[in-house]
Every structure is written in C-alpha cells, then in structure tokens.
Amino acid sequence: MYMKFGTVGDACKVFYAMPVRNTIVYNTMIFGHDQNSNFDESMVLYNNMRHEGLSSDLATFVALASSCSGHEWSVLAHAIRYGFGTNTMVENAMLDSLVKSNASKDGMEFFKKLETKTVVSWTTIISGLANTGFNLDSVNLFKTMHCLGIRPNGFTFSSVLKSCSNLADINLGRSIHGAFVKCGSRCAFTTCALIDMYTKCGTLEESNRLFDTIDSDDKNLVHWNAMITGLSRNGYGCEALELYAEMVRQNVVPDCVTFVSLLSACSRCGLLEAGIRLFDEMRYKFGIWPSIEHFACMVDLYGRAGFLDQALDLINSMPLNPDSSIWNIFFGACNIHGKLAKFAMKKVNGIEANNYQTNVLMCNIFSRSGKWGDAQKARRYGPVKEPGLSWVM
C-alpha cells in the first residue's frame, strides 16, 4: 500500500521493523522500489535477501528484471543460475528494462536472440524504440511482426502510432490505422493514439471525424484529453475551450492533464481571462492542486500578455520551489517585453550555472539596448564555438 502511494519511507520502516522476512516480502519490496524508480535499492534488497539465505523464485526475478536499470546482465546471470533465464516473463521484463535504460542497441540484440517471441516481446521492443527516438526501427519491426502473422494488440498499435506521430508521416499513420480497423480490435488507447497522430500531423479533420465516431458511452477522459491537446497544439484555443465545456456538460470530470492542455491553449492564443478562470476552476471547483507544469503555463500566459509583475507575483507565491523551467519561461517573456531580464537571468543561473540559452538571450537584450560591455560579459559565459571547416576550395 505505501509503495503504491509513493511513500517509500513508510514502506521501508514497516519492512525493517519485521522480525522475520520471507521471499514474498522481499519480492513485494523489490517490485515497490521498481514502481518508484529506486533501481539501486532493488539491487541492495536482492543482495540482502541472498545473504539471509532466502531462496529466489520466479516472482523475484520478474520484479528484479523490471527494476535493474544498469544491472541487466548481472541479473540475467543470476536468473540463469536459478533456472529462470529462459522464462518468457523474465525475458520480457529484461527486455523492457534494457529499452527503458536507453540501451536500445542491446535491447535489439537481446530481442533477436529470444527463442520465443510473444506479442508482449514484440510490443515491448517496438514501444521501447518509439520512446527512445528510433522511430523507423520501431515501424520496421511492426512491419516484420505483421509479415510473420503475429497479431498485434492495442498496445502494439499505440506504440507504432507514436513513431508515426514522431515522424509526422501521415500516410504511414493511415496504413497503421487501416491495419487496426482490419484487425477488428477495440482499444481506447489505440483510438487516442490515432487522434494524437492525426493532430500531430496537422490533419485535424480526420482526428475530429475519428473523435465523433466514438460512442458517447465509450468516450472517456483519455479521448477528451487527446482531442483537447491536439486542438491546443495546433493553435485552436477557442475550439479547445468549447470542447472542454462540452466535456463538462457530459459529466466527464477533467484531470491535471486536461488543464495543462487548456492552459497551454490559452497561453498560445492569448486568452488571458479564460486562462485565469480555468486556473481558479481547476483548484476550487475540481480540487486539483497545480503542479509545476500548471504554474509554468500560467507564467507563460502572463508573460506573453506582458503582465510581468503578475507573473513574478505568481512565481513568488508558488507553494512549490520554482525550477529553471519556470524562470526560463519568465526570462523569455522579459526578453520580449524588455523588463526584469537581468533579475530573471540571475535566477536561472542560480539553478543552472551559466545556462547557455539564458546567456545568449541576455546578450541579445543588452545588444538591443546598446549595452555592449554587458553583452560581451554575457557572451563570455557561453561555450566557445568551434570554427567551421570546409573542404570547398
């Protein structure tokens, strides 16, 4: 329970207070640390488990393989030693860990050597490649899977559609859409991935058509969020607000993702009053406390409108510690409107020493105002560019 709620410290207190700990308890803790991205702690627990003389079972290595980022081959060696090295669940968990730790080349080699490739194996590697930017490899693997007659599931389609979105290849996306329809599958995640793909490719007519074909009983928050985000991304702020109003009328309760998209739409389209109203509505009507992303959207909204004092007041009143992203957004607004720039630069550089992007912007501000000495100082902190070379004679 504690691990699921992210209170790792409380879970550890209960664990270490236990007079006797068995394999099941250790497995639960290893899996819990995996859920909270505490990979090193998972390995420490496994070593403690071995020192206490407890036997490892299949669940141990499935949990460990999922949480062994950076230690995959060591874990695989132990799994082989205990006779679980060729278990499909362990192999798939190991593959997932490899691609999530940006070891895509190792993941591909490991995948090729698998004797038994299930749809989970294919989906894991396709998803991993899509998430790490190897979009063409992801699409080619999907084509290979299709040619081998392996039936993809909804998650497979969602993953390869993400690659289509990243490539902005509308024709490829339509082909995948056709394969999904032919497959006869009904999956909310895939439908959302299709909406996302069409909006990222700029074909809002097709995404709207797809959204409208979903039965009202089947249309859930994920669908609404996908469509609102797509409208926001393409600069249709008023349409995004109208869709949000329709969603609320249909008694669909928005979440934090909904409001990030809406506030971004207001910021992009200069809808200051609507953005302020939504920010209040999020907190006081729906009880959603703003995250750093929501505050960033509001700072951007005020900044683009030229209300730098209000943006600074919001930053200073935040219950969260403003990070460099907040100050960079504020600094960008200062660059546009020519106020408070030096103050913002100090804040950014206080978090990220000698931030190159910030120094370049500051240099431009000083140059525009004729302060050439200050511009030279700002330029001095940036990385030195190597002179260009050419073989053209």
C-alpha positions as CSV (number, residue, x, y, z in Angstrom):
1,M,0.0,0.0,0.0
2,Y,2.7,2.5,1.0
3,M,4.7,1.8,-2.2
4,K,1.6,2.3,-4.4
5,F,1.1,5.7,-2.8
6,G,4.7,6.6,-3.2
7,T,5.5,6.8,0.5
8,V,8.7,4.7,0.2
9,G,10.0,5.7,3.6
10,D,6.9,4.4,5.4
11,A,7.1,1.1,3.5
12,C,10.8,0.7,4.5
13,K,10.0,1.4,8.1
14,V,7.4,-1.4,8.1
15,F,9.8,-3.7,6.3
16,Y,12.8,-3.3,8.6
17,A,10.6,-3.5,11.7
18,M,9.5,-7.0,10.7
19,P,11.2,-9.6,13.0
20,V,11.0,-12.2,10.2
21,R,11.1,-11.5,6.4
22,N,10.4,-14.1,3.7
23,T,10.8,-14.3,0.0
24,I,7.3,-12.9,-0.6
25,V,8.0,-9.8,1.5
26,Y,11.3,-9.2,-0.3
27,N,9.6,-9.6,-3.7
28,T,7.0,-7.0,-2.7
29,M,9.6,-4.5,-1.7
30,I,11.7,-5.1,-4.8
31,F,8.7,-4.5,-7.0
32,G,7.7,-1.5,-5.0
33,H,11.1,0.1,-5.5
34,D,10.7,-0.6,-9.2
35,Q,7.4,1.3,-9.2
36,N,9.1,4.3,-7.6
37,S,12.2,4.1,-9.9
38,N,14.5,3.2,-7.0
39,F,16.6,0.8,-9.0
40,D,19.7,0.7,-6.8
41,E,17.6,-0.1,-3.8
42,S,16.1,-3.1,-5.6
43,M,19.6,-4.5,-6.1
44,V,20.5,-3.9,-2.5
45,L,17.4,-5.7,-1.3
46,Y,18.2,-8.7,-3.6
47,N,21.7,-8.9,-2.2
48,N,20.4,-8.7,1.4
49,M,17.9,-11.5,0.5
50,R,20.7,-13.7,-0.7
51,H,22.8,-13.0,2.5
52,E,19.9,-14.0,4.6
53,G,19.8,-17.4,2.9
54,L,16.4,-16.9,1.3
55,S,15.6,-18.6,-2.0
56,S,14.7,-16.7,-5.1
57,D,11.7,-17.6,-7.2
58,L,10.2,-16.6,-10.5
59,A,8.5,-13.5,-9.0
60,T,11.8,-12.4,-7.6
61,F,13.5,-12.3,-11.0
62,V,10.5,-10.8,-12.8
63,A,10.4,-8.0,-10.2
64,L,14.2,-7.6,-10.3
65,A,14.4,-7.7,-14.1
66,S,11.9,-4.8,-14.2
67,S,13.9,-2.7,-11.8
68,C,17.5,-3.5,-12.7
69,S,18.3,-0.5,-14.9
70,G,22.1,-0.6,-15.5
71,H,22.5,-4.1,-14.0
72,E,20.6,-6.1,-16.6
73,W,23.3,-8.6,-17.4
74,S,24.2,-9.3,-13.8
75,V,20.5,-10.0,-13.0
76,L,20.2,-12.2,-16.1
77,A,23.3,-14.3,-14.9
78,H,21.6,-14.9,-11.6
79,A,18.3,-15.8,-13.3
80,I,20.1,-18.3,-15.4
81,R,21.8,-19.7,-12.3
82,Y,18.5,-20.3,-10.6
83,G,16.9,-21.8,-13.8
84,F,14.7,-18.8,-14.8
85,G,16.9,-17.3,-17.5
86,T,14.7,-18.6,-20.4
87,N,11.4,-17.9,-18.7
88,T,9.3,-15.7,-21.1
89,M,8.2,-13.4,-18.3
90,V,11.8,-12.8,-17.1
91,E,13.0,-12.3,-20.7
92,N,10.2,-9.7,-21.4
93,A,10.9,-7.9,-18.2
94,M,14.6,-7.8,-19.0
95,L,13.9,-6.5,-22.5
96,D,11.7,-3.8,-21.0
97,S,14.5,-2.7,-18.6
98,L,17.0,-2.6,-21.4
99,V,15.0,-0.3,-23.7
100,K,13.9,1.9,-20.8
101,S,17.5,2.5,-19.8
102,N,18.3,3.8,-23.3
103,A,20.3,0.6,-24.2
104,S,18.2,0.2,-27.4
105,K,21.1,-1.5,-29.3
106,D,21.5,-4.1,-26.5
107,G,17.7,-4.4,-26.4
108,M,17.6,-5.2,-30.1
109,E,20.4,-7.8,-29.8
110,F,18.6,-9.4,-26.8
111,F,15.3,-9.5,-28.7
112,K,16.9,-11.1,-31.7
113,K,18.3,-13.9,-29.5
114,L,15.0,-14.7,-27.9
115,E,13.8,-18.2,-28.8
116,T,10.2,-17.5,-28.0
117,K,8.9,-14.1,-29.1
118,T,5.4,-13.4,-27.8
119,V,3.2,-10.4,-28.7
120,V,4.4,-8.9,-25.4
121,S,8.0,-9.2,-26.6
122,W,7.3,-7.5,-29.9
123,T,5.3,-4.8,-28.2
124,T,8.0,-4.2,-25.6
125,I,10.7,-3.6,-28.2
126,I,8.5,-1.6,-30.5
127,S,7.4,0.6,-27.7
128,G,11.0,1.0,-26.3
129,L,12.3,2.0,-29.7
130,A,9.5,4.5,-30.2
131,N,10.1,6.1,-26.8
132,T,13.9,6.4,-27.4
133,G,13.6,8.0,-30.8
134,F,14.3,5.0,-33.0
135,N,11.1,5.5,-34.9
136,L,12.0,4.0,-38.2
137,D,13.3,0.8,-36.4
138,S,10.1,0.7,-34.5
139,V,8.0,0.9,-37.7
140,N,10.1,-1.7,-39.5
141,L,9.8,-4.1,-36.6
142,F,6.0,-3.7,-36.7
143,K,6.0,-4.5,-40.4
144,T,8.1,-7.6,-39.7
145,M,5.7,-8.7,-37.0
146,H,2.8,-8.2,-39.4
147,C,4.5,-10.2,-42.1
148,L,5.2,-13.1,-39.7
149,G,1.4,-13.3,-39.0
150,I,1.7,-12.3,-35.3
151,R,-1.5,-10.5,-34.3
152,P,-0.7,-7.1,-32.6
153,N,-2.7,-5.9,-29.6
154,G,-3.9,-2.4,-28.7
155,F,-0.6,-1.5,-27.0
156,T,1.4,-2.6,-30.1
157,F,-0.7,-0.3,-32.3
158,S,-0.4,2.6,-29.8
159,S,3.4,2.2,-29.7
160,V,3.9,2.2,-33.5
161,L,1.5,5.1,-33.9
162,K,3.7,7.1,-31.6
163,S,6.5,6.5,-34.0
164,C,4.3,7.7,-36.9
165,S,3.5,10.8,-34.9
166,N,7.2,11.5,-34.2
167,L,7.9,11.1,-37.9
168,A,4.9,13.2,-38.8
169,D,4.3,10.6,-41.5
170,I,0.5,10.8,-42.2
171,N,0.5,8.1,-45.0
172,L,2.2,5.6,-42.7
173,G,-0.2,6.5,-39.9
174,R,-3.2,5.9,-42.2
175,S,-1.7,2.5,-43.1
176,I,-1.4,1.6,-39.5
177,H,-5.0,2.9,-38.9
178,G,-6.2,0.6,-41.7
179,A,-4.4,-2.4,-40.2
180,F,-6.0,-1.6,-36.8
181,V,-9.5,-1.5,-38.4
182,K,-8.9,-4.7,-40.3
183,C,-7.7,-6.4,-37.1
184,G,-11.2,-5.7,-35.6
185,S,-9.7,-4.6,-32.3
186,R,-11.4,-2.1,-30.0
187,C,-8.9,-0.3,-27.7
188,A,-9.3,3.1,-26.1
189,F,-5.5,3.6,-26.0
190,T,-5.2,2.9,-29.7
191,T,-8.0,5.3,-30.6
192,C,-6.3,8.0,-28.5
193,A,-3.0,7.3,-30.2
194,L,-4.7,7.7,-33.6
195,I,-6.2,11.0,-32.6
196,D,-2.8,12.1,-31.3
197,M,-1.2,11.0,-34.5
198,Y,-3.6,12.9,-36.8
199,T,-3.4,16.1,-34.7
200,K,0.5,15.9,-34.7
201,C,0.4,15.5,-38.5
202,G,-1.9,18.6,-38.7
203,T,-4.9,16.7,-40.1
204,L,-7.5,17.9,-37.6
205,E,-10.4,17.0,-39.8
206,E,-9.5,13.3,-39.6
207,S,-8.9,13.5,-35.8
208,N,-12.3,15.3,-35.4
209,R,-14.0,12.7,-37.5
210,L,-12.5,9.8,-35.5
211,F,-13.4,11.5,-32.2
212,D,-17.0,12.0,-33.4
213,T,-17.4,8.3,-34.3
214,I,-16.7,7.2,-30.8
215,D,-20.0,6.3,-29.0
216,S,-20.7,8.6,-26.1
217,D,-20.8,5.7,-23.7
218,D,-17.3,4.6,-24.8
219,K,-15.9,8.1,-24.9
220,N,-13.8,8.5,-21.7
221,L,-11.5,11.2,-20.3
222,V,-8.5,9.9,-22.2
223,H,-10.3,10.5,-25.5
224,W,-11.3,14.0,-24.5
225,N,-7.8,14.9,-23.3
226,A,-6.3,13.6,-26.6
227,M,-8.6,15.8,-28.7
228,I,-8.2,18.9,-26.4
229,T,-4.4,18.5,-26.5
230,G,-4.5,18.2,-30.3
231,L,-6.5,21.4,-30.7
232,S,-4.2,23.2,-28.3
233,R,-1.1,22.0,-30.1
234,N,-2.4,23.3,-33.4
235,G,-3.4,26.7,-32.1
236,Y,-7.1,26.2,-31.9
237,G,-7.5,27.6,-28.4
238,C,-11.2,28.7,-28.6
239,E,-12.1,25.3,-30.0
240,A,-10.3,23.5,-27.2
241,L,-12.2,25.6,-24.6
242,E,-15.5,24.8,-26.4
243,L,-14.7,21.0,-26.3
244,Y,-13.8,21.3,-22.6
245,A,-17.2,22.9,-22.0
246,E,-18.9,20.1,-23.8
247,M,-16.9,17.5,-21.8
248,V,-18.1,19.1,-18.5
249,R,-21.7,19.2,-19.8
250,Q,-21.5,15.4,-20.3
251,N,-20.4,15.0,-16.7
252,V,-16.8,13.9,-17.6
253,V,-14.5,15.1,-14.8
254,P,-11.3,16.7,-16.0
255,D,-7.9,15.9,-14.6
256,C,-4.5,17.6,-14.3
257,V,-3.6,16.7,-17.9
258,T,-6.8,18.4,-19.2
259,F,-5.8,21.6,-17.5
260,V,-2.2,21.6,-18.7
261,S,-3.6,21.4,-22.3
262,L,-6.2,24.0,-21.7
263,L,-3.8,26.5,-20.0
264,S,-1.3,25.9,-22.9
265,A,-4.0,26.7,-25.4
266,C,-4.9,29.9,-23.5
267,S,-1.2,30.8,-23.5
268,R,-0.6,30.2,-27.2
269,C,-3.7,32.0,-28.2
270,G,-3.5,35.0,-25.8
271,L,-6.7,34.0,-23.9
272,L,-5.7,35.7,-20.6
273,E,-9.1,35.9,-18.9
274,A,-10.0,32.4,-19.9
275,G,-6.7,31.1,-18.6
276,I,-7.1,32.8,-15.2
277,R,-10.7,31.5,-14.9
278,L,-9.6,27.9,-15.7
279,F,-6.7,28.1,-13.2
280,D,-9.2,29.0,-10.5
281,E,-11.7,26.5,-11.7
282,M,-9.1,23.7,-11.5
283,R,-8.3,24.5,-7.9
284,Y,-11.6,25.5,-6.4
285,K,-14.2,23.6,-8.5
286,F,-12.4,20.3,-9.2
287,G,-9.9,20.3,-6.3
288,I,-6.8,19.7,-8.5
289,W,-3.8,21.3,-6.9
290,P,-1.5,22.9,-9.5
291,S,1.8,21.1,-10.4
292,I,4.9,22.8,-11.8
293,E,3.5,22.4,-15.3
294,H,0.4,24.3,-14.5
295,F,2.3,27.1,-12.9
296,A,4.6,27.2,-15.9
297,C,1.6,27.6,-18.2
298,M,0.3,30.5,-16.1
299,V,3.7,32.2,-16.0
300,D,3.8,31.9,-19.8
301,L,0.3,33.2,-20.1
302,Y,1.0,36.3,-18.1
303,G,4.4,36.8,-19.7
304,R,3.1,36.6,-23.3
305,A,0.4,39.2,-22.4
306,G,3.1,41.5,-20.9
307,F,1.9,41.2,-17.3
308,L,5.4,40.5,-15.9
309,D,4.6,41.8,-12.4
310,Q,1.7,39.4,-12.1
311,A,3.9,36.5,-13.4
312,L,6.6,37.3,-10.8
313,D,4.0,37.6,-8.1
314,L,2.7,34.1,-9.1
315,I,6.2,32.6,-9.0
316,N,6.9,34.1,-5.6
317,S,3.6,32.8,-4.2
318,M,4.1,29.2,-5.5
319,P,4.0,26.6,-2.8
320,L,6.4,24.6,-5.0
321,N,10.1,25.6,-5.4
322,P,10.2,27.2,-8.9
323,D,12.7,25.3,-11.1
324,S,14.8,26.5,-14.0
325,S,11.9,25.8,-16.5
326,I,9.7,28.4,-14.7
327,W,12.5,31.0,-14.6
328,N,13.4,30.3,-18.3
329,I,9.8,31.0,-19.3
330,F,9.8,34.2,-17.3
331,F,13.1,35.2,-18.8
332,G,11.7,34.6,-22.3
333,A,8.9,37.0,-21.5
334,C,11.4,39.5,-20.2
335,N,13.3,39.2,-23.4
336,I,10.1,40.0,-25.4
337,H,9.0,42.9,-23.2
338,G,12.4,44.3,-22.1
339,K,11.8,44.3,-18.3
340,L,13.3,42.4,-15.3
341,A,15.6,40.5,-17.7
342,K,18.7,40.8,-15.5
343,F,16.8,39.6,-12.4
344,A,15.5,36.6,-14.3
345,M,18.9,35.7,-15.6
346,K,20.3,35.6,-12.1
347,K,17.5,33.3,-11.0
348,V,18.1,30.9,-13.9
349,N,21.9,30.8,-13.4
350,G,21.3,30.3,-9.7
351,I,19.7,27.0,-10.5
352,E,21.7,26.0,-13.7
353,A,25.1,27.7,-13.6
354,N,25.9,29.6,-16.8
355,N,22.9,28.4,-18.7
356,Y,23.9,28.9,-22.3
357,Q,20.4,29.7,-23.7
358,T,19.9,32.3,-21.0
359,N,23.2,33.9,-21.6
360,V,22.5,34.2,-25.3
361,L,19.1,35.8,-24.7
362,M,20.7,38.2,-22.2
363,C,23.4,39.1,-24.7
364,N,20.7,39.9,-27.3
365,I,18.8,42.1,-24.8
366,F,21.9,44.0,-23.9
367,S,22.9,44.4,-27.6
368,R,19.4,45.8,-28.5
369,S,19.7,48.4,-25.7
370,G,23.3,49.4,-26.7
371,K,25.0,48.0,-23.6
372,W,27.9,46.4,-25.5
373,G,30.0,45.8,-22.4
374,D,27.3,43.9,-20.6
375,A,26.6,41.9,-23.8
376,Q,30.2,40.9,-24.0
377,K,30.2,39.7,-20.4
378,A,27.1,37.6,-21.1
379,R,28.6,36.1,-24.2
380,R,31.8,35.2,-22.3
381,Y,29.9,32.6,-20.1
382,G,28.7,30.6,-23.1
383,P,30.5,27.6,-24.6
384,V,33.2,28.5,-27.1
385,K,32.0,27.6,-30.7
386,E,34.5,25.7,-32.8
387,P,35.2,27.5,-36.1
388,G,33.6,26.0,-39.1
389,L,35.6,24.0,-41.6
390,S,35.0,23.3,-45.3
391,W,36.8,21.3,-48.0
392,V,35.4,23.5,-50.7
393,M,38.2,25.3,-52.4
